[in-house]
Amino acid sequence: MRYAYAITSALLLGGAAATLAVQPSITSAQTAQNEPGAINSAAPRAGAPMSFADMVAKLQPAVVNISTTQRVTVPSNPFAGTPFEQFFGQQGGGRPRTQEGQSLGSGFLISADGYVVTNNHVISAGSPNATVESVKVTLADRREFTAKVVGRDPTSDLAVLKIEGTTFPFVRFGNSGAARVGDWVVAIGNPFGLGGSVTAGIISSVNRVTGGGPFDRFIQTDASINRGNSGGPLFDMQGNVIGINSQILSPTGGNVGIGFAIPAEQARPIVDTLMKGRAPQRGYLGVGIQPIDDDLAAGLGIERNRGELIARVEPGQAAERAGIREGDVIVRVNNRDVNPENSLSYLVANSAPGTRIPIELIRDGRRVNVTATVGTRPSDEELAGFQMDDQNQAPGDNPGPAVPSGAATLGLTVQPLTPQIARSIGVEVTTRGLVIAAVDPSSDAATKGLQRGDVITSVGGQPVLTAADFQRQVAAARAARRPSVVIQMQRRGVARYLALSLAATPN
């Protein structure tokens, strides 16, 4: 997945989120380029149009080219950080050199007084050692303006710029919720720096989840979108902006017919917040979540493609205060089902901080209802610590015999977790459970990624301190005729749930 904008280094995906929707104000008597009275005579008839030319002529003046001037710091020694660094020393007095770089993208005017919408990544530095010195907006009539960055939101990948003036051509947001698969759409932008390029296609999917983050919900289109189209508008056949072109799925970096646009209904409220100089606020529960695959669903005895498993509860956050526990499966939030299209993160993020929302969950096979007061989501940087550390760690040389019985039926050899072992594998010394001493490479446990040094804290939803505890829970899962048993494991203190197959275990 790539951003659709021109810069030398590939970037990662962003996401999108929504809050309350308000249209930006208009500060003059000038009418929008896509005002119904002005656009109706130019818009193509319903169905397959003969030409988009009249409509494009109306809309194109509001689409702009955006470029940045960046200052890139380059190490004076070209071999710095390599094994050859010591042989070449520092050049140029040991001071790093700087050079100028540029990025190109698209945007569009949303008001006559010069507010411009684009993607955040269009106006961001292209590498960690670069800084953006200026942002330039070029109109279709080739007028150039130095833009002020009014606000930016990396989470939704949106930004608002301002150029000085009062009579700019502009367009309005439309209703992306009315968009349907198969509808015609037109994209206008600056692919590869080629200003004012127009492409047409249809909507391939709505509410597309790409897996790039908890807030990504896109309009997918086969209208050609390439690098440089990022930040440009996606129009429907009434000339309304229903999306902001943002990303492409491509092995080569060029168009292969799979492009993504942030829906207008999600972008518009964030844009309004940024225009007011404020940062968007998103809801937060304070949990680490884990999607439920088919094996986990079978092991938990729940429906497929429904709910998400709570792998971690942050102390003092909204989830803990509401009584949510590790191992709970949340199936409904604020009267909406949790499923692949509406993830727990997405539903909570779109709940205003401070509001009380009902949550339905499954605990030990029973339905439980709680009410949570939503907190405020921290920044992406603050949340980075939730990622699983896959570094392989092994237990210490000592502490008690490894016990093959019990867990051995699943291809595991375990031993009691002692404070000494806990310190050696990077978990809290107060952690209770069993540490894995060996994994049968032909077992389902090995296939699922379990390894020496992982800690098993529960089996079948019950704590385990001995091999006998482990065996009892395996037997209970078999008695319930489940195809797998669910374990909770930790690696360097980060919890995760796995379903281990019982197919090969003895009676």
N, C-alpha and C positions, 0 to 999 in steps of 0.2 A: 504494500500500500504506500503511495507516495502523495505528497502534496502536489497540487497542480500549479507550480510556480517555478520560475527560472532562477536557479542559484546552483552553484557548483556542487554543493553537498546535499545528499538526500536527508530529509527530516522525518521525524516520526509522526504518527497520527495524532490528531487532537480529538476533542469530543464536543458535544453540544448539550446545552441544558436550557430550561425555560423557567421564567417567573411570570410576573403580571404583564399584560400586554397594553401598551399605550403608543399611539402614533406620534412621531415627532411633529412639532409645531411648524407651521409655515409662517415666515416672517414678512411676506410681501403678497401683493395681489396677483402675482404671477401664478399661472395654472401649471399643474404637473403635466409632464410630457405624456403620461398615460391616463390623464383624466378621461372618464368615459365619453364625454362629449367630443373630445379631440381624437380619441383612439378608435371609436366604433367604426368610422368610415374607412379607417386604414387597416383594421384587423382582418385577417383572412376568414373566409366562411368556415363553418364547422365542418369537420371531416378532413380529408386530405387537401391542403391548400395548394393552389397553383403556384403561389409565390408569397414569400414573407417580406418582400422588398418594401412595401409601403409601411408596414408596421415597424420594421427595423429602422427605416428612415426617421420615424418618430422617436424611437427609443435610444438610438445610438448616441445622440448628443449627451445623454446623462451618464454614459459609461466612461470611466477614466482609466488612464494608465498610471500605475504607481511604481516609483522607483526609489531606492534608498542608496545613500552613499555611506559606505561602511569603512571604518578604519581597522585593518587587520594587522595584528602584531605577529611578526614572523621571527622565529629564533635566528639569531645572527649566525649560528653554526648550523648548516643544513643537516648535519649528522647528529644533532642534539637528540638525546634519548635513545640512541642506537649504540651497539658495541663499538662503532668507529669514532664515537665522540672524542675520546681521549687523543686520537691520532691527529685531529684537525684543529682542536682548540677553538677559541672564540674569535670570530671575525668582527671587524668594525669596532674595536675597543670594548668588546664584551657587551654592548648594548643591543637589544632587539631592534630590528627594523620594522617599519610600518609601511603598508601599501594600501591603496584604495581598492575597494571592491563594490559591486553593485548587485542588487536583486531587482527583479521585475515581476510585477503582478498586476492585478486588476482591482477595480472598485467601482462604486456608483454613487452618485449624488442623491440624497434623500430629502433635500430641502433647498429652496432658492438661496438661502444664506450660507451655503457652502459646507454642510455636513456630509461626509463621505464615509461609506461603510466598506470594509474590506476584511480579509482574514488577518488574524494576529501574526501568523507566520510570515505574511508578506512584508511586514514592517519590522521583523525581528532579525537579529544578527544571524548570519549563516553558520557560524561556528563559535565555540567557546572563547576563542581569542580575538573575536571581532566585536566592535561596538558600532551602533548606528549613529551617524553624525547628523544626517538630515533626511527628510522624506519629501519627495517631489511628486506633485499630482499634475498630469498632463491631460487636458481636455481633448475632445474629438476635434475641435477647431485649432488645436496645437498651442493653445495658451498654457503657460506653465505657472505653477504656484508652489511656493514652499508651504508645506502643511504642518499644522500643529497636531500632535497626538493627544486627543481629548481623553481617551480611555481605551484600555485593552483588557481582554479576558482570555488568558491562555487555555483555560479549561474548555470553553466553548469555541476557541479559535476565532474570536471576533475582535475587531478593533474599530474605533470611530476616529476619523480625522476631521480637521476643520481648515478650510481655506477661506480667505477674505473676499467677500463680494456679496451682492444682494440679488442678482438676477440670473443665477445659474439655472440651467435646465436640470430637472430632477424627475425621479420616478417614485412611486409609492409601493409599499409592500402589499401583497395580495393575501388571499386565504389559501395557504398550502394544505389545509385540512380537507379542502374540496378536490385536491388533485387525485387522479385515478391512474392506475396502471394502464398504459396505452394512450394517454393524452399526449398531444404534441407539445413540445417545449423548444425554446430557442435560447441558446447561450451566446452572450456577447462578451468579449474580453480581448486579452493580449497574449495569446499563446506564443511562446518562444520569442516574446518581444514584438510580435507582429500586431501592431495596434489596430483596434476596430474589427477584429475577425469575428465572423458570425457563423455558428453551426446550429443545426436543427436535428431533432430526434424525438423520441418518445420517452415517457416515464417507464422505466423497467420495473421499478419497485418503489413502494412508499414504506416509511418507517423501517428502513434497512438497518440492521445491526451488523457492524463490520468487525466487532471484537477489539476495536482500538481503545476502548475505555467505557466506563459506566454510563456516559452521557451521549454516546454516538447513536443518533437516529437520523438517517439521511434519506433524501430522495435520490434514488439511483436512476441514471439516464444513460442512454446510448448516444446522446448528442456528443460530438467530439469535444473532449475537454483535455487539455494538455498543460504542461508547465507554463505558467504565465496566465492561465485562466483563473487561478485562485483569487478569490475575493470578488469576482465578477458576478453579475446577476443571471439567474435562470428565469426566463419569462414564460408565462402561459400564453394562450392564444388571445387573451384579452389585454395583453401587454402588462400584466401584473407581475411583480417580482415575487415568485413563490419559493425561491431558493437562492443560496449563495454558494457558488461553485467552490469546492474546497479540496477534494481529494480525488485520486484516480487509483484504480487497481491495475497494475501493469508490471510485467516482468522486465520491461525495457525502459520504462519511464515515459513512454509515449502512449497515445490513445489506443486502446483495444476495445473500446465500446463499453467500458464500465467506469462511469464517473459518478461522483457523489456530491450532493449539494445540501447545505444546512437548511432545513425547512424554515420558511418565513415565520411560522407561528412560534418557533423556538428562538429565532434570531431577533425578532422585533422587540420583545420585552428586554432582552439583554442590551440591545442597541440603545433603547430609551434610558436604561439605567446608566450606561456609559456616557451618554450625552449629558447627563446631570452630574458627571464627575464622581459617580459612586461605583463601588465594586459590587457585582452581583452576589447575593447571599443564597447559599444552598443548604438544604437540610442535611442532618448528620445524626446517625444513631450511635456510632462508636463500636462497630463490630468488624471483625474479619470474616468474610463470607467465602463460601466455596460452592461452585455450581454442582448440581447433582447429576451425575452421569447414570447410565442404565444400571451399572453394577451397584452403585450406592442406593438408587431407588429400590432395587430388589432387596438389598440388605436391610433397608429401613422399612420396607413394606409399604411404600407410598407410590403415588402415580408418577409416571414418567413426565418430564418436561413441565414440572410444576414445583415451585418452591426452591429455596436456597438454604444451604446448611450453614449454621453459625459455627465457625471454627475458633473464633476468639471474641471475647467481650472485653472492651477497654474499661478499666476501673474509672468510676465516677462519671461516665458518659450516659447518654439518654437510655441506651439499651439496658445497662445494668440497673439504673434507677427504675426501669419498667419491669424488672424481673426476668429479662431474657437471659438464657443460659447457653453455654457452649453445648453443642449437640442438638439444639432446637432447630426445627425446620420451619422457616417463615413462609407461609403460603398466601397470605393476603395482607396488604398494607393499604389503609385508608379506603377499604371496600373495593380494592382492585387486586386481581390475581397476580401473583409473582410467577413469571414465566420467562422464556428466552427473549420475548419481545419487550417485556416490562420487568426488568431486573429489579432486585431490591434496592440497589444503589440508585437507579434511575427514579424509582417511585419516591424514595426518601428525599433525594436531592431536589425534587420538584415540590416538596412540601416546605412551606415557609418556616424558618426557624422560630421557635416559640409556640407553634401550634401543637395541639394534642391530636394524635391520630390513633385509630384502633388498629391493632395488629393481631392477626390470627396465626397460630403456630401449632406444630405437632411436636409433642414431647412424650417420649416413651409410648408412642402409638395413640396418645390421647390428644384431642383438640383442646387448646388452651387459648384464651383471649386476654390480651393485655392492652394497656393504653400507654403510649410513650409521648413525652413532650420533646419535640424535635430540637436538636442542638444546631449549631452552626458548623458547617463543614470547614476543616482546616485547609490550607493550601496544598497543592499537589506535592510540593517539596516536603511538607510535614508528614504527609501520608506515605512517603516513599519507604519508611521503615517497616511497612506491613509486608513487604515482599519476602517470599520464601528464600532462605539461604540454602542453596543446594550443595554447599561444601561438604565433602565426605569427612566425617569425624568418627573415630573409633574409641571404644571404652578403654579405661585404664588397664594396667597389667593385673590388678588385683581383684578382688572383692567378692568373693563368693563364687561358688561354682556356677557355670552355665548349665541351664536346665533344659534338656531337649524334650522332655515329656510335656504334654499339653499343647504348647505352641508348635511343637514339631509336626503336628498334623497339618499345619499350614505352611510347612517348610521353614520354620523359624526356630532358632535356638536362643533362649532368653535367660536372663539372670536378674536378680533384684537390683534396683537402682540404689546405689549408696551415694552419700555426699561426695566421696572421692571420685566416683565415676562421673557424677553430675558436673563437677568442676572440670574434668578432663574433656567433656564433650560440649561444654558451653551452655549448660542449662542451669536454672536456679537450683541451689542445693536443697531447697525445700520441696522440689518436685518429687512426686510419688509415682511409682510405676515399675515397669520392667524395661531393661535395656536389651536391645538385640545384639547378640554376640556373633551370630552367623545366619546367613540366608541361603537356602538351597537355590542355586542358580536356575533350576528347572521349575521352580514354584511360581504360583500366581503372585506371591508376595514380591519376588524378584522382578517379575514383569511390571508390577505396579510401582517399582522404584524404591522399595524398602531396602535398607542397607545397614551394615554393622554400625552401631552407635546411635541409631534411632531409638527413641523412647516411646513405649506404648503405655498410655495412661488409662485407657478404658477399652473394653471390648463389649459390644452389644449394649453400649450406653451405661455400663457399670464399671467402676474403678477396678483395676487389677493390681495386686501387689505380689502375688505368687503365681507360679505355673498352674496351681490348682484353680485359682480364680479364672485364669485364662481358659482352662479346659471346661469349666462349668458353663461359661458364656458361649463357647463353641457348641456344646451339647444343647444348650437352650435354643440356639439359632436353628440347629438341625431339627429339634423337636417341633419348632414352629414351621418347619418345612420351607425355610428360606434358602435360596441358592447361595447366599453369601453371608458373611458376618462383618459388621462394621466396626472398625477399630479407630481410635483416636491416637495419633502419633505426634511426636514433637521432634523437630530437628533444630538444634541451637535455639530452643525456646519458642519456636514458631509452630503452632498447632495445625494439623491437617487431618481430615478424615479419609479413610480408604475402605473399600469393600473388598474383602478377600474371599475368593471362591471356596465353597465347601464341597465342590463336586468330587474332588479326589480324596477327601478325608474319610477315614474308616468309620463304620458304625460303632 
